[in-house]
Amino acid sequence: MKALHQTYHQSAKAPELYGDYWFNSAPLSIAAVQGQNILLYFWNYSSPSSLRILPLMKEWYATYAELGLVCIGVHSPEFSFATNPRKVDEFLKKQSIEFPVVADNDRLIAGAYRISNFPTLVLISANGNIYDMVAESFSVLRLERSIQYLLRQSGFFGELPPLRSMDSERSQEHTAHEITTGYLHGSLGNVEGYSPELPAHYEDPGIYIEGKFYAHGIWRAERNAFHYEGEPNDGYLICQSVSENIDVLVGSEQKSSLRIKVDDTSMLIGQMGSDIQRDPKGNSIVTVGEPQFVSVFRGTQKERHSVQFIPGASGITFYMFSFFKEQGSEGGDQIFHNN
C-alpha cells in the first residue's frame, strides 16, 4: 500500500482545536501551547486501524511528554453511538489512555485539517505550523525521527531515548480492510441492493465476491449500519474470508446471541475467535449487547471460507466487518498499514 506521508512548510498553519468535549485535560488550543511541539492523533474507538496504532501513541506519550511533546487525541467518530461522551470516557479509562482527548463529534476539526483517513497523525512544530502528516501506511521510525528533530529544534538539549526497536514484540505487519455495512458505503453484494431506511427482504445468492457482504431475510439499511428485523435465527449475513481473521462491530437493543457458522457448519476450535463460546447444543455463539467489536473468526493460511452470522433475535445491528492478517516482520523499518 502506498504511503501517505507529506511534509509541510512554514506557510501551513495548524487550525485550532474547537471540539465538543475534552477528556483528561482542560481545553487546550494550538495558540496556548505554542512553543511546544504537538502530535495530534485523529482516531475513533470503533476503528480497528485506530486501535492498532493506539499502543504506539501511548508509548510516545509516556516517552516524550516530559520532554516537551504535547500529545492530543482527536476523537472523530464514524458511528452515532461513539459520540456519547460517557462511552468515550469509559473507553479511555478501560484502555488507560492518559493523554488529552478532544471529542470531534461532527468532524469539524478533521475537516479543518482535511483529514479523510482514520487514523491520521499530524506533527505540529513549536511555531504552530504543520510539519508532517501521515496516514495509510507509514514508517514508525521516520515519524519518531521527526519528533526527535523537532524537539532538538525547539531547544531540548538533553538525552533523547532510543528510537523504537524494530525487534520489539510489536514489530508486526498488519494488513487490514474493513466493510462498513450502511447504504452510504455500497458494500452490500445482493442483487436487490439497498432500500435506505426501509425493511427489505433479501435472498442469499449463494455466490460471493470478496470485499462484499450478503444478506438473507428481513433487514433495514441505515446510513452506517444494517439492522435485523426478521424472526430469530431466520436471517443471516455472510461474507468471505481468504486467510483472514474477522472481527465484527455489532450491537443489540437487548442482550442477544449471535450464532456463527463457517461453510454452513459449526466452527472448528481453531477457527473460533476469542469471544466465541459453545452453547449446550454445540453451536458457536457470541453474546451481543452494547455496540463493540467481537473477535469471531480466525483464518488459516491460503484457505477461503464463507462465514455466516445468524441473529438470535430481532434488533441486532451490524456496523462493520474488519478483516486482517498478522505476519511477523522480516526486519527493517516498521510499517503500520491502515485500511
C-alpha positions, 0 to 999 in steps of 0.5 A: 500500500502506498504511503501517505506521508507529506511534509509541510512548510512554514506557510501551513498553519495548524487550525485550532482545536474547537471540539465538543468535549475534552477528556483528561485535560482542560481545553487546550488550543494550538495558540496556548501551547505554542512553543511546544511541539504537538502530535495530534492523533485523529482516531475513533474507538470503533476503528480497528486501524485506530486501535492498532496504532493506539499502543504506539501513541501511548508509548510516545506519550509516556516517552516524550511528554516530559520532554516537551511533546504535547500529545492530543487525541482527536476523537472523530467518530464514524458511528452515532453511538461513539459520540456519547461522551460517557462511552468515550470516557469509559473507553479511555479509562478501560484502555488507560489512555492518559493523554488529552482527548478532544471529542470531534463529534461532527468532524469539524476539526478533521475537516479543518485539517482535511483529514479523510483517513482514520487514523491520521497523525499530524506533527505540529512544530513549536511555531504552530505550523504543520510539519508532517502528516501521515496516514495509510501506511507509514514508517514508525521510525521516520515519524519518531525521527521527526519528533526527535528533530523537532524537539532538538529544534525547539531547544531540548538539549538533553538525552533523547531515548532510543528510537523504537526497536524494530525487534520489539514484540510489536514489530508486526505487519498488519494488513487490514480492510474493513466493510462498513455495512450502511447504504452510504458505503455500497458494500452490500453484494445482493442483487436487490441492493439497498432500500435506505431506511426501509425493511427489505427482504433479501435472498442469499445468492449463494455466490460471493465476491470478496470485499462484499457482504450478503444478506438473507431475510428481513433487514433495514439499511441505515446510513452506517449500519444494517439492522435485523428485523426478521424472526430469530435465527431466520436471517443471516449475513455472510461474507468471505474470508481468504486467510483472514481473521474477522472481527465484527462491530455489532450491537443489540437493543437487548442482550442477544446471541449471535450464532456463527457458522463457517461453510454452513457448519459449526466452527472448528476450535481453531477457527473460533475467535476469542469471544466465541463460546459453545452453547449446550447444543454445540453451536458457536455463539457470541453474546451481543449487547452494547455496540463493540467489536467481537473477535469471531473468526480466525483464518488459516493460511491460503484457505477461503471460507464463507462465514455466516452470522445468524441473529438470535433475535430481532434488533441486532445491528451490524456496523462493520466487518474488519478483516486482517492478517498478522505476519511477523516482520522480516526486519527493517523499518516498521510499517503500520498499514491502515485500511 
